[in-house]
Amino acid sequence: MPNSAKCRLLPDNAVLISYSFNENKVLAFTLQANGKFTAHDFGKIPNLKQDLKNYHHRLSLRKTRGRPVSLRQEPKKNAGVLSRQLGKQLLAPLKKFIKDKPHWIISPSGPLALIRLKRCALKGKNSR
């Protein structure tokens, strides 16, 4: 259980979200300033590792004056589709705990550390 003195270090309008990732199995933990600590077992999310890799690749492509040249096979889904999908898988289950908190402190692990989770969409937009 979290130490209440440490919880006071969190602003009232923030939530700490910690993800643990292992072979497409995801656990999430949330901690709020009032000391409320919750654990969430998302189970195995099919193709999550590949979707994260594709999303990271899509976000890394920069607009240029010419056509982007990539030597690797392009993901079939664009960044917007992947953003909505990942938001539904990784953020929507936590919506009850994060919806009224404008500041998310996210501590991901594994491939989740390579993407900007704040860019993942809830309900198609970055709404909270």
Buried (B, 14 or more C-beta within 10 A) or exposed (E): EBEEEEBEEBEEEBBBBBBBBEEBEBBBBBBBBEBEEEEBEBEEBEEBBEBBBBBBBBBEEEEEEEEEEEEEEEBEBEBEBBBBBBBBBBBBBBEEBBEEBEEBEBEBEBBBEBBEBEEBBBEEEEEE
